[in-house]
Amino acid sequence: MDLSDLAVALVLAIGAAVPLGLSLWALLDAARRPQWAWALAGRRQVAWMAAIMLGTLTVIGGMVLCAWYLTRVRHEVAAAEDGQI
C-alpha cells in the first residue's frame, strides 16, 4: 500500500461523508423546529423531512435539496420561530 492508495481512500471517504453529513444536518434541523413555526412560515415540516430523507438516495439531488433547505427554508422557519414574521 502506497501513498496514492491512501489518498484515494481519503478522497472517497470525504466524498461519502460530506453528502451524508449535510443530509443529517438538514434532517436534524428540520426535526427540531416546532410545527407552529413551520405553519407560520407557510411550509410543511413532514414534506421537507421526507424530501430530505428521500434525497439521500441520490447524492446530487440530496445535496441540492439539503442546500436549498439550509440556505432558504431554514431561515424562513427560524424567523417565524423567533417571531419575525
PyMOL Python script that loads the backbone (N, CA, C, O; Angstrom):
from pymol import cmd

cmd.read_pdbstr("""\
ATOM      1  N   MET A   1       0.857  -1.169   0.000  1.00  0.00           N
ATOM      2  CA  MET A   1       0.000   0.000   0.000  1.00  0.00           C
ATOM      3  C   MET A   1       0.902   1.229   0.000  1.00  0.00           C
ATOM      4  O   MET A   1       1.764   1.388   0.864  1.00  0.00           O
ATOM      5  N   ASP A   2       0.686   2.085  -0.977  1.00  0.00           N
ATOM      6  CA  ASP A   2       1.498   3.294  -1.042  1.00  0.00           C
ATOM      7  C   ASP A   2       0.646   4.526  -0.741  1.00  0.00           C
ATOM      8  O   ASP A   2      -0.534   4.411  -0.410  1.00  0.00           O
ATOM      9  N   LEU A   3       1.240   5.673  -0.858  1.00  0.00           N
ATOM     10  CA  LEU A   3       0.587   6.926  -0.505  1.00  0.00           C
ATOM     11  C   LEU A   3      -0.576   7.262  -1.433  1.00  0.00           C
ATOM     12  O   LEU A   3      -1.542   7.887  -0.995  1.00  0.00           O
ATOM     13  N   SER A   4      -0.511   6.872  -2.676  1.00  0.00           N
ATOM     14  CA  SER A   4      -1.601   7.172  -3.610  1.00  0.00           C
ATOM     15  C   SER A   4      -2.871   6.397  -3.251  1.00  0.00           C
ATOM     16  O   SER A   4      -3.977   6.912  -3.418  1.00  0.00           O
ATOM     17  N   ASP A   5      -2.720   5.171  -2.763  1.00  0.00           N
ATOM     18  CA  ASP A   5      -3.883   4.401  -2.318  1.00  0.00           C
ATOM     19  C   ASP A   5      -4.537   5.059  -1.117  1.00  0.00           C
ATOM     20  O   ASP A   5      -5.763   5.090  -1.006  1.00  0.00           O
ATOM     21  N   LEU A   6      -3.729   5.575  -0.235  1.00  0.00           N
ATOM     22  CA  LEU A   6      -4.252   6.272   0.928  1.00  0.00           C
ATOM     23  C   LEU A   6      -4.986   7.543   0.515  1.00  0.00           C
ATOM     24  O   LEU A   6      -6.042   7.854   1.067  1.00  0.00           O
ATOM     25  N   ALA A   7      -4.445   8.270  -0.436  1.00  0.00           N
ATOM     26  CA  ALA A   7      -5.082   9.494  -0.923  1.00  0.00           C
ATOM     27  C   ALA A   7      -6.424   9.188  -1.577  1.00  0.00           C
ATOM     28  O   ALA A   7      -7.393   9.919  -1.370  1.00  0.00           O
ATOM     29  N   VAL A   8      -6.491   8.127  -2.357  1.00  0.00           N
ATOM     30  CA  VAL A   8      -7.748   7.735  -2.993  1.00  0.00           C
ATOM     31  C   VAL A   8      -8.778   7.345  -1.938  1.00  0.00           C
ATOM     32  O   VAL A   8      -9.945   7.723  -2.044  1.00  0.00           O
ATOM     33  N   ALA A   9      -8.368   6.606  -0.940  1.00  0.00           N
ATOM     34  CA  ALA A   9      -9.276   6.206   0.127  1.00  0.00           C
ATOM     35  C   ALA A   9      -9.785   7.416   0.900  1.00  0.00           C
ATOM     36  O   ALA A   9     -10.955   7.469   1.279  1.00  0.00           O
ATOM     37  N   LEU A  10      -8.915   8.377   1.131  1.00  0.00           N
ATOM     38  CA  LEU A  10      -9.309   9.592   1.837  1.00  0.00           C
ATOM     39  C   LEU A  10     -10.305  10.413   1.028  1.00  0.00           C
ATOM     40  O   LEU A  10     -11.284  10.913   1.581  1.00  0.00           O
ATOM     41  N   VAL A  11     -10.074  10.555  -0.249  1.00  0.00           N
ATOM     42  CA  VAL A  11     -10.996  11.298  -1.115  1.00  0.00           C
ATOM     43  C   VAL A  11     -12.352  10.604  -1.173  1.00  0.00           C
ATOM     44  O   VAL A  11     -13.385  11.272  -1.120  1.00  0.00           O
ATOM     45  N   LEU A  12     -12.369   9.290  -1.278  1.00  0.00           N
ATOM     46  CA  LEU A  12     -13.630   8.555  -1.299  1.00  0.00           C
ATOM     47  C   LEU A  12     -14.383   8.685   0.024  1.00  0.00           C
ATOM     48  O   LEU A  12     -15.605   8.831   0.037  1.00  0.00           O
ATOM     49  N   ALA A  13     -13.655   8.632   1.122  1.00  0.00           N
ATOM     50  CA  ALA A  13     -14.302   8.765   2.432  1.00  0.00           C
ATOM     51  C   ALA A  13     -14.901  10.151   2.610  1.00  0.00           C
ATOM     52  O   ALA A  13     -16.016  10.287   3.114  1.00  0.00           O
ATOM     53  N   ILE A  14     -14.172  11.176   2.203  1.00  0.00           N
ATOM     54  CA  ILE A  14     -14.694  12.541   2.295  1.00  0.00           C
ATOM     55  C   ILE A  14     -15.865  12.717   1.336  1.00  0.00           C
ATOM     56  O   ILE A  14     -16.855  13.369   1.668  1.00  0.00           O
ATOM     57  N   GLY A  15     -15.748  12.135   0.151  1.00  0.00           N
ATOM     58  CA  GLY A  15     -16.832  12.214  -0.823  1.00  0.00           C
ATOM     59  C   GLY A  15     -18.120  11.579  -0.338  1.00  0.00           C
ATOM     60  O   GLY A  15     -19.205  11.993  -0.746  1.00  0.00           O
ATOM     61  N   ALA A  16     -18.019  10.588   0.516  1.00  0.00           N
ATOM     62  CA  ALA A  16     -19.203   9.952   1.085  1.00  0.00           C
ATOM     63  C   ALA A  16     -19.675  10.665   2.345  1.00  0.00           C
ATOM     64  O   ALA A  16     -20.876  10.716   2.609  1.00  0.00           O
ATOM     65  N   ALA A  17     -18.762  11.208   3.114  1.00  0.00           N
ATOM     66  CA  ALA A  17     -19.117  11.824   4.387  1.00  0.00           C
ATOM     67  C   ALA A  17     -19.782  13.191   4.224  1.00  0.00           C
ATOM     68  O   ALA A  17     -20.662  13.544   5.009  1.00  0.00           O
ATOM     69  N   VAL A  18     -19.380  13.948   3.233  1.00  0.00           N
ATOM     70  CA  VAL A  18     -19.943  15.294   3.059  1.00  0.00           C
ATOM     71  C   VAL A  18     -21.439  15.242   2.733  1.00  0.00           C
ATOM     72  O   VAL A  18     -22.208  15.924   3.410  1.00  0.00           O
ATOM     73  N   PRO A  19     -21.894  14.478   1.743  1.00  0.00           N
ATOM     74  CA  PRO A  19     -23.338  14.437   1.493  1.00  0.00           C
ATOM     75  C   PRO A  19     -24.129  13.855   2.666  1.00  0.00           C
ATOM     76  O   PRO A  19     -25.225  14.324   2.975  1.00  0.00           O
ATOM     77  N   LEU A  20     -23.575  12.843   3.310  1.00  0.00           N
ATOM     78  CA  LEU A  20     -24.255  12.252   4.455  1.00  0.00           C
ATOM     79  C   LEU A  20     -24.349  13.250   5.609  1.00  0.00           C
ATOM     80  O   LEU A  20     -25.397  13.364   6.245  1.00  0.00           O
ATOM     81  N   GLY A  21     -23.283  13.958   5.878  1.00  0.00           N
ATOM     82  CA  GLY A  21     -23.288  14.962   6.939  1.00  0.00           C
ATOM     83  C   GLY A  21     -24.240  16.102   6.647  1.00  0.00           C
ATOM     84  O   GLY A  21     -24.945  16.568   7.542  1.00  0.00           O
ATOM     85  N   LEU A  22     -24.269  16.558   5.403  1.00  0.00           N
ATOM     86  CA  LEU A  22     -25.172  17.634   5.014  1.00  0.00           C
ATOM     87  C   LEU A  22     -26.625  17.195   5.163  1.00  0.00           C
ATOM     88  O   LEU A  22     -27.460  17.962   5.644  1.00  0.00           O
ATOM     89  N   SER A  23     -26.929  15.978   4.756  1.00  0.00           N
ATOM     90  CA  SER A  23     -28.288  15.451   4.893  1.00  0.00           C
ATOM     91  C   SER A  23     -28.678  15.299   6.357  1.00  0.00           C
ATOM     92  O   SER A  23     -29.801  15.627   6.741  1.00  0.00           O
ATOM     93  N   LEU A  24     -27.771  14.814   7.156  1.00  0.00           N
ATOM     94  CA  LEU A  24     -28.047  14.648   8.581  1.00  0.00           C
ATOM     95  C   LEU A  24     -28.280  15.988   9.263  1.00  0.00           C
ATOM     96  O   LEU A  24     -29.188  16.121  10.083  1.00  0.00           O
ATOM     97  N   TRP A  25     -27.459  16.983   8.925  1.00  0.00           N
ATOM     98  CA  TRP A  25     -27.620  18.324   9.479  1.00  0.00           C
ATOM     99  C   TRP A  25     -28.991  18.897   9.110  1.00  0.00           C
ATOM    100  O   TRP A  25     -29.694  19.422   9.973  1.00  0.00           O
ATOM    101  N   ALA A  26     -29.371  18.800   7.849  1.00  0.00           N
ATOM    102  CA  ALA A  26     -30.658  19.331   7.404  1.00  0.00           C
ATOM    103  C   ALA A  26     -31.814  18.595   8.065  1.00  0.00           C
ATOM    104  O   ALA A  26     -32.784  19.222   8.490  1.00  0.00           O
ATOM    105  N   LEU A  27     -31.724  17.281   8.156  1.00  0.00           N
ATOM    106  CA  LEU A  27     -32.799  16.494   8.748  1.00  0.00           C
ATOM    107  C   LEU A  27     -32.966  16.792  10.232  1.00  0.00           C
ATOM    108  O   LEU A  27     -34.088  16.970  10.707  1.00  0.00           O
ATOM    109  N   LEU A  28     -31.871  16.847  10.959  1.00  0.00           N
ATOM    110  CA  LEU A  28     -31.962  17.141  12.395  1.00  0.00           C
ATOM    111  C   LEU A  28     -32.452  18.561  12.650  1.00  0.00           C
ATOM    112  O   LEU A  28     -33.200  18.797  13.599  1.00  0.00           O
ATOM    113  N   ASP A  29     -32.039  19.504  11.817  1.00  0.00           N
ATOM    114  CA  ASP A  29     -32.512  20.875  11.976  1.00  0.00           C
ATOM    115  C   ASP A  29     -34.010  20.965  11.697  1.00  0.00           C
ATOM    116  O   ASP A  29     -34.740  21.641  12.422  1.00  0.00           O
ATOM    117  N   ALA A  30     -34.462  20.289  10.657  1.00  0.00           N
ATOM    118  CA  ALA A  30     -35.892  20.305  10.335  1.00  0.00           C
ATOM    119  C   ALA A  30     -36.709  19.642  11.438  1.00  0.00           C
ATOM    120  O   ALA A  30     -37.818  20.085  11.737  1.00  0.00           O
ATOM    121  N   ALA A  31     -36.183  18.605  12.033  1.00  0.00           N
ATOM    122  CA  ALA A  31     -36.910  17.884  13.076  1.00  0.00           C
ATOM    123  C   ALA A  31     -37.014  18.678  14.371  1.00  0.00           C
ATOM    124  O   ALA A  31     -37.984  18.524  15.113  1.00  0.00           O
ATOM    125  N   ARG A  32     -36.043  19.511  14.648  1.00  0.00           N
ATOM    126  CA  ARG A  32     -36.059  20.228  15.923  1.00  0.00           C
ATOM    127  C   ARG A  32     -36.890  21.501  15.913  1.00  0.00           C
ATOM    128  O   ARG A  32     -37.170  22.062  16.972  1.00  0.00           O
ATOM    129  N   ARG A  33     -37.289  21.964  14.732  1.00  0.00           N
ATOM    130  CA  ARG A  33     -38.125  23.169  14.644  1.00  0.00           C
ATOM    131  C   ARG A  33     -39.567  22.810  14.998  1.00  0.00           C
ATOM    132  O   ARG A  33     -40.069  21.778  14.552  1.00  0.00           O
ATOM    133  N   PRO A  34     -40.241  23.643  15.792  1.00  0.00           N
ATOM    134  CA  PRO A  34     -41.624  23.320  16.179  1.00  0.00           C
ATOM    135  C   PRO A  34     -42.586  23.422  14.991  1.00  0.00           C
ATOM    136  O   PRO A  34     -42.364  24.182  14.049  1.00  0.00           O
ATOM    137  N   GLN A  35     -43.646  22.643  15.068  1.00  0.00           N
ATOM    138  CA  GLN A  35     -44.629  22.589  13.988  1.00  0.00           C
ATOM    139  C   GLN A  35     -45.286  23.949  13.745  1.00  0.00           C
ATOM    140  O   GLN A  35     -45.570  24.300  12.599  1.00  0.00           O
ATOM    141  N   TRP A  36     -45.527  24.711  14.800  1.00  0.00           N
ATOM    142  CA  TRP A  36     -46.181  26.005  14.622  1.00  0.00           C
ATOM    143  C   TRP A  36     -45.310  26.987  13.850  1.00  0.00           C
ATOM    144  O   TRP A  36     -45.831  27.837  13.129  1.00  0.00           O
ATOM    145  N   ALA A  37     -44.000  26.884  13.989  1.00  0.00           N
ATOM    146  CA  ALA A  37     -43.105  27.766  13.237  1.00  0.00           C
ATOM    147  C   ALA A  37     -43.157  27.421  11.749  1.00  0.00           C
ATOM    148  O   ALA A  37     -43.107  28.312  10.902  1.00  0.00           O
ATOM    149  N   TRP A  38     -43.256  26.150  11.437  1.00  0.00           N
ATOM    150  CA  TRP A  38     -43.395  25.731  10.047  1.00  0.00           C
ATOM    151  C   TRP A  38     -44.694  26.264   9.466  1.00  0.00           C
ATOM    152  O   TRP A  38     -44.724  26.747   8.334  1.00  0.00           O
ATOM    153  N   ALA A  39     -45.771  26.176  10.245  1.00  0.00           N
ATOM    154  CA  ALA A  39     -47.067  26.659   9.764  1.00  0.00           C
ATOM    155  C   ALA A  39     -47.038  28.164   9.534  1.00  0.00           C
ATOM    156  O   ALA A  39     -47.590  28.649   8.547  1.00  0.00           O
ATOM    157  N   LEU A  40     -46.399  28.909  10.435  1.00  0.00           N
ATOM    158  CA  LEU A  40     -46.291  30.356  10.260  1.00  0.00           C
ATOM    159  C   LEU A  40     -45.459  30.719   9.035  1.00  0.00           C
ATOM    160  O   LEU A  40     -45.709  31.738   8.392  1.00  0.00           O
ATOM    161  N   ALA A  41     -44.487  29.900   8.716  1.00  0.00           N
ATOM    162  CA  ALA A  41     -43.634  30.155   7.557  1.00  0.00           C
ATOM    163  C   ALA A  41     -44.286  29.688   6.258  1.00  0.00           C
ATOM    164  O   ALA A  41     -43.766  29.944   5.172  1.00  0.00           O
ATOM    165  N   GLY A  42     -45.420  29.005   6.371  1.00  0.00           N
ATOM    166  CA  GLY A  42     -46.109  28.515   5.180  1.00  0.00           C
ATOM    167  C   GLY A  42     -45.449  27.299   4.557  1.00  0.00           C
ATOM    168  O   GLY A  42     -45.564  27.071   3.353  1.00  0.00           O
ATOM    169  N   ARG A  43     -44.767  26.528   5.366  1.00  0.00           N
ATOM    170  CA  ARG A  43     -44.073  25.314   4.896  1.00  0.00           C
ATOM    171  C   ARG A  43     -44.618  24.113   5.643  1.00  0.00           C
ATOM    172  O   ARG A  43     -45.255  24.253   6.687  1.00  0.00           O
ATOM    173  N   ARG A  44     -44.362  22.922   5.096  1.00  0.00           N
ATOM    174  CA  ARG A  44     -44.796  21.683   5.732  1.00  0.00           C
ATOM    175  C   ARG A  44     -43.583  20.897   6.204  1.00  0.00           C
ATOM    176  O   ARG A  44     -42.744  20.481   5.404  1.00  0.00           O
ATOM    177  N   GLN A  45     -43.504  20.700   7.514  1.00  0.00           N
ATOM    178  CA  GLN A  45     -42.359  20.019   8.112  1.00  0.00           C
ATOM    179  C   GLN A  45     -42.234  18.582   7.619  1.00  0.00           C
ATOM    180  O   GLN A  45     -41.139  18.138   7.272  1.00  0.00           O
ATOM    181  N   VAL A  46     -43.331  17.862   7.587  1.00  0.00           N
ATOM    182  CA  VAL A  46     -43.289  16.458   7.192  1.00  0.00           C
ATOM    183  C   VAL A  46     -42.828  16.326   5.744  1.00  0.00           C
ATOM    184  O   VAL A  46     -42.051  15.428   5.420  1.00  0.00           O
ATOM    185  N   ALA A  47     -43.297  17.204   4.882  1.00  0.00           N
ATOM    186  CA  ALA A  47     -42.912  17.139   3.474  1.00  0.00           C
ATOM    187  C   ALA A  47     -41.422  17.400   3.305  1.00  0.00           C
ATOM    188  O   ALA A  47     -40.760  16.717   2.524  1.00  0.00           O
ATOM    189  N   TRP A  48     -40.888  18.373   4.024  1.00  0.00           N
ATOM    190  CA  TRP A  48     -39.459  18.672   3.900  1.00  0.00           C
ATOM    191  C   TRP A  48     -38.604  17.563   4.483  1.00  0.00           C
ATOM    192  O   TRP A  48     -37.562  17.225   3.921  1.00  0.00           O
ATOM    193  N   MET A  49     -39.029  16.993   5.602  1.00  0.00           N
ATOM    194  CA  MET A  49     -38.256  15.903   6.190  1.00  0.00           C
ATOM    195  C   MET A  49     -38.269  14.673   5.278  1.00  0.00           C
ATOM    196  O   MET A  49     -37.247  14.007   5.118  1.00  0.00           O
ATOM    197  N   ALA A  50     -39.419  14.377   4.686  1.00  0.00           N
ATOM    198  CA  ALA A  50     -39.498  13.246   3.764  1.00  0.00           C
ATOM    199  C   ALA A  50     -38.640  13.497   2.524  1.00  0.00           C
ATOM    200  O   ALA A  50     -37.965  12.589   2.039  1.00  0.00           O
ATOM    201  N   ALA A  51     -38.666  14.726   2.016  1.00  0.00           N
ATOM    202  CA  ALA A  51     -37.862  15.058   0.837  1.00  0.00           C
ATOM    203  C   ALA A  51     -36.372  14.934   1.141  1.00  0.00           C
ATOM    204  O   ALA A  51     -35.605  14.449   0.308  1.00  0.00           O
ATOM    205  N   ILE A  52     -35.965  15.366   2.315  1.00  0.00           N
ATOM    206  CA  ILE A  52     -34.546  15.267   2.689  1.00  0.00           C
ATOM    207  C   ILE A  52     -34.138  13.799   2.809  1.00  0.00           C
ATOM    208  O   ILE A  52     -33.065  13.413   2.347  1.00  0.00           O
ATOM    209  N   MET A  53     -34.992  12.983   3.428  1.00  0.00           N
ATOM    210  CA  MET A  53     -34.663  11.561   3.566  1.00  0.00           C
ATOM    211  C   MET A  53     -34.619  10.864   2.208  1.00  0.00           C
ATOM    212  O   MET A  53     -33.723  10.058   1.960  1.00  0.00           O
ATOM    213  N   LEU A  54     -35.565  11.161   1.335  1.00  0.00           N
ATOM    214  CA  LEU A  54     -35.556  10.552   0.006  1.00  0.00           C
ATOM    215  C   LEU A  54     -34.421  11.103  -0.842  1.00  0.00           C
ATOM    216  O   LEU A  54     -33.906  10.407  -1.717  1.00  0.00           O
ATOM    217  N   GLY A  55     -34.029  12.342  -0.592  1.00  0.00           N
ATOM    218  CA  GLY A  55     -32.933  12.937  -1.341  1.00  0.00           C
ATOM    219  C   GLY A  55     -31.600  12.276  -1.078  1.00  0.00           C
ATOM    220  O   GLY A  55     -30.686  12.369  -1.897  1.00  0.00           O
ATOM    221  N   THR A  56     -31.478  11.611   0.051  1.00  0.00           N
ATOM    222  CA  THR A  56     -30.217  10.934   0.349  1.00  0.00           C
ATOM    223  C   THR A  56     -29.995   9.726  -0.570  1.00  0.00           C
ATOM    224  O   THR A  56     -28.880   9.213  -0.663  1.00  0.00           O
ATOM    225  N   LEU A  57     -31.051   9.277  -1.244  1.00  0.00           N
ATOM    226  CA  LEU A  57     -30.902   8.144  -2.160  1.00  0.00           C
ATOM    227  C   LEU A  57     -30.154   8.541  -3.428  1.00  0.00           C
ATOM    228  O   LEU A  57     -29.499   7.707  -4.053  1.00  0.00           O
ATOM    229  N   THR A  58     -30.249   9.806  -3.803  1.00  0.00           N
ATOM    230  CA  THR A  58     -29.476  10.317  -4.933  1.00  0.00           C
ATOM    231  C   THR A  58     -28.534  11.379  -4.383  1.00  0.00           C
ATOM    232  O   THR A  58     -28.987  12.376  -3.821  1.00  0.00           O
ATOM    233  N   VAL A  59     -27.292  11.186  -4.531  1.00  0.00           N
ATOM    234  CA  VAL A  59     -26.301  12.055  -3.891  1.00  0.00           C
ATOM    235  C   VAL A  59     -26.433  13.501  -4.355  1.00  0.00           C
ATOM    236  O   VAL A  59     -26.510  14.408  -3.525  1.00  0.00           O
ATOM    237  N   ILE A  60     -26.459  13.728  -5.647  1.00  0.00           N
ATOM    238  CA  ILE A  60     -26.513  15.092  -6.166  1.00  0.00           C
ATOM    239  C   ILE A  60     -27.849  15.749  -5.817  1.00  0.00           C
ATOM    240  O   ILE A  60     -27.883  16.887  -5.349  1.00  0.00           O
ATOM    241  N   GLY A  61     -28.946  15.028  -6.047  1.00  0.00           N
ATOM    242  CA  GLY A  61     -30.265  15.567  -5.717  1.00  0.00           C
ATOM    243  C   GLY A  61     -30.403  15.851  -4.235  1.00  0.00           C
ATOM    244  O   GLY A  61     -30.982  16.865  -3.845  1.00  0.00           O
ATOM    245  N   GLY A  62     -29.880  14.972  -3.414  1.00  0.00           N
ATOM    246  CA  GLY A  62     -29.939  15.175  -1.971  1.00  0.00           C
ATOM    247  C   GLY A  62     -29.128  16.373  -1.514  1.00  0.00           C
ATOM    248  O   GLY A  62     -29.554  17.120  -0.633  1.00  0.00           O
ATOM    249  N   MET A  63     -27.967  16.556  -2.109  1.00  0.00           N
ATOM    250  CA  MET A  63     -27.145  17.710  -1.733  1.00  0.00           C
ATOM    251  C   MET A  63     -27.811  19.017  -2.159  1.00  0.00           C
ATOM    252  O   MET A  63     -27.779  20.000  -1.418  1.00  0.00           O
ATOM    253  N   VAL A  64     -28.410  19.033  -3.342  1.00  0.00           N
ATOM    254  CA  VAL A  64     -29.101  20.239  -3.802  1.00  0.00           C
ATOM    255  C   VAL A  64     -30.290  20.537  -2.902  1.00  0.00           C
ATOM    256  O   VAL A  64     -30.496  21.684  -2.505  1.00  0.00           O
ATOM    257  N   LEU A  65     -31.061  19.531  -2.581  1.00  0.00           N
ATOM    258  CA  LEU A  65     -32.227  19.707  -1.728  1.00  0.00           C
ATOM    259  C   LEU A  65     -31.832  20.165  -0.327  1.00  0.00           C
ATOM    260  O   LEU A  65     -32.456  21.070   0.227  1.00  0.00           O
ATOM    261  N   CYS A  66     -30.820  19.559   0.237  1.00  0.00           N
ATOM    262  CA  CYS A  66     -30.368  19.950   1.576  1.00  0.00           C
ATOM    263  C   CYS A  66     -29.789  21.358   1.570  1.00  0.00           C
ATOM    264  O   CYS A  66     -30.016  22.127   2.505  1.00  0.00           O
ATOM    265  N   ALA A  67     -29.050  21.698   0.536  1.00  0.00           N
ATOM    266  CA  ALA A  67     -28.511  23.053   0.436  1.00  0.00           C
ATOM    267  C   ALA A  67     -29.638  24.066   0.314  1.00  0.00           C
ATOM    268  O   ALA A  67     -29.565  25.142   0.908  1.00  0.00           O
ATOM    269  N   TRP A  68     -30.678  23.742  -0.447  1.00  0.00           N
ATOM    270  CA  TRP A  68     -31.831  24.639  -0.577  1.00  0.00           C
ATOM    271  C   TRP A  68     -32.516  24.810   0.781  1.00  0.00           C
ATOM    272  O   TRP A  68     -32.864  25.925   1.169  1.00  0.00           O
ATOM    273  N   TYR A  69     -32.704  23.710   1.494  1.00  0.00           N
ATOM    274  CA  TYR A  69     -33.325  23.802   2.812  1.00  0.00           C
ATOM    275  C   TYR A  69     -32.475  24.658   3.753  1.00  0.00           C
ATOM    276  O   TYR A  69     -32.992  25.555   4.419  1.00  0.00           O
ATOM    277  N   LEU A  70     -31.184  24.379   3.804  1.00  0.00           N
ATOM    278  CA  LEU A  70     -30.322  25.063   4.770  1.00  0.00           C
ATOM    279  C   LEU A  70     -30.117  26.542   4.432  1.00  0.00           C
ATOM    280  O   LEU A  70     -29.885  27.346   5.335  1.00  0.00           O
ATOM    281  N   THR A  71     -30.197  26.913   3.168  1.00  0.00           N
ATOM    282  CA  THR A  71     -29.961  28.317   2.813  1.00  0.00           C
ATOM    283  C   THR A  71     -31.241  29.137   2.702  1.00  0.00           C
ATOM    284  O   THR A  71     -31.209  30.345   2.933  1.00  0.00           O
ATOM    285  N   ARG A  72     -32.362  28.517   2.355  1.00  0.00           N
ATOM    286  CA  ARG A  72     -33.601  29.270   2.139  1.00  0.00           C
ATOM    287  C   ARG A  72     -34.670  28.970   3.186  1.00  0.00           C
ATOM    288  O   ARG A  72     -35.089  29.857   3.929  1.00  0.00           O
ATOM    289  N   VAL A  73     -35.100  27.734   3.238  1.00  0.00           N
ATOM    290  CA  VAL A  73     -36.245  27.363   4.062  1.00  0.00           C
ATOM    291  C   VAL A  73     -35.926  27.490   5.546  1.00  0.00           C
ATOM    292  O   VAL A  73     -36.756  27.971   6.317  1.00  0.00           O
ATOM    293  N   ARG A  74     -34.767  27.078   5.943  1.00  0.00           N
ATOM    294  CA  ARG A  74     -34.375  27.105   7.355  1.00  0.00           C
ATOM    295  C   ARG A  74     -34.476  28.514   7.935  1.00  0.00           C
ATOM    296  O   ARG A  74     -34.925  28.698   9.066  1.00  0.00           O
ATOM    297  N   HIS A  75     -34.054  29.502   7.150  1.00  0.00           N
ATOM    298  CA  HIS A  75     -34.090  30.881   7.636  1.00  0.00           C
ATOM    299  C   HIS A  75     -35.525  31.400   7.775  1.00  0.00           C
ATOM    300  O   HIS A  75     -35.819  32.178   8.683  1.00  0.00           O
ATOM    301  N   GLU A  76     -36.414  30.974   6.881  1.00  0.00           N
ATOM    302  CA  GLU A  76     -37.816  31.362   6.990  1.00  0.00           C
ATOM    303  C   GLU A  76     -38.460  30.775   8.242  1.00  0.00           C
ATOM    304  O   GLU A  76     -39.169  31.468   8.971  1.00  0.00           O
ATOM    305  N   VAL A  77     -38.206  29.499   8.479  1.00  0.00           N
ATOM    306  CA  VAL A  77     -38.784  28.833   9.648  1.00  0.00           C
ATOM    307  C   VAL A  77     -38.185  29.384  10.938  1.00  0.00           C
ATOM    308  O   VAL A  77     -38.898  29.558  11.926  1.00  0.00           O
ATOM    309  N   ALA A  78     -36.895  29.657  10.934  1.00  0.00           N
ATOM    310  CA  ALA A  78     -36.243  30.226  12.123  1.00  0.00           C
ATOM    311  C   ALA A  78     -36.765  31.630  12.399  1.00  0.00           C
ATOM    312  O   ALA A  78     -36.942  32.009  13.556  1.00  0.00           O
ATOM    313  N   ALA A  79     -37.011  32.401  11.349  1.00  0.00           N
ATOM    314  CA  ALA A  79     -37.581  33.745  11.546  1.00  0.00           C
ATOM    315  C   ALA A  79     -38.983  33.656  12.131  1.00  0.00           C
ATOM    316  O   ALA A  79     -39.343  34.445  13.005  1.00  0.00           O
ATOM    317  N   ALA A  80     -39.771  32.708  11.658  1.00  0.00           N
ATOM    318  CA  ALA A  80     -41.107  32.516  12.214  1.00  0.00           C
ATOM    319  C   ALA A  80     -41.028  32.073  13.668  1.00  0.00           C
ATOM    320  O   ALA A  80     -41.840  32.488  14.496  1.00  0.00           O
ATOM    321  N   GLU A  81     -40.052  31.232  13.976  1.00  0.00           N
ATOM    322  CA  GLU A  81     -39.880  30.754  15.351  1.00  0.00           C
ATOM    323  C   GLU A  81     -39.474  31.907  16.275  1.00  0.00           C
ATOM    324  O   GLU A  81     -39.858  31.928  17.444  1.00  0.00           O
ATOM    325  N   ASP A  82     -38.708  32.855  15.759  1.00  0.00           N
ATOM    326  CA  ASP A  82     -38.273  33.999  16.553  1.00  0.00           C
ATOM    327  C   ASP A  82     -39.304  35.121  16.578  1.00  0.00           C
ATOM    328  O   ASP A  82     -39.099  36.134  17.248  1.00  0.00           O
ATOM    329  N   GLY A  83     -40.422  34.950  15.846  1.00  0.00           N
ATOM    330  CA  GLY A  83     -41.466  35.957  15.832  1.00  0.00           C
ATOM    331  C   GLY A  83     -41.196  37.112  14.884  1.00  0.00           C
ATOM    332  O   GLY A  83     -41.696  38.215  15.105  1.00  0.00           O
ATOM    333  N   GLN A  84     -40.433  36.890  13.853  1.00  0.00           N
ATOM    334  CA  GLN A  84     -40.076  37.956  12.924  1.00  0.00           C
ATOM    335  C   GLN A  84     -40.935  37.961  11.670  1.00  0.00           C
ATOM    336  O   GLN A  84     -40.529  38.508  10.645  1.00  0.00           O
ATOM    337  N   ILE A  85     -42.102  37.367  11.737  1.00  0.00           N
ATOM    338  CA  ILE A  85     -42.986  37.367  10.554  1.00  0.00           C
ATOM    339  C   ILE A  85     -43.985  38.477  10.678  1.00  0.00           C
ATOM    340  O   ILE A  85     -44.822  38.656   9.793  1.00  0.00           O
TER     341      ILE A  85
END
""", "prot")
cmd.dss("prot")
cmd.show_as("cartoon", "prot")
cmd.util.cbc("prot")
cmd.orient("prot")
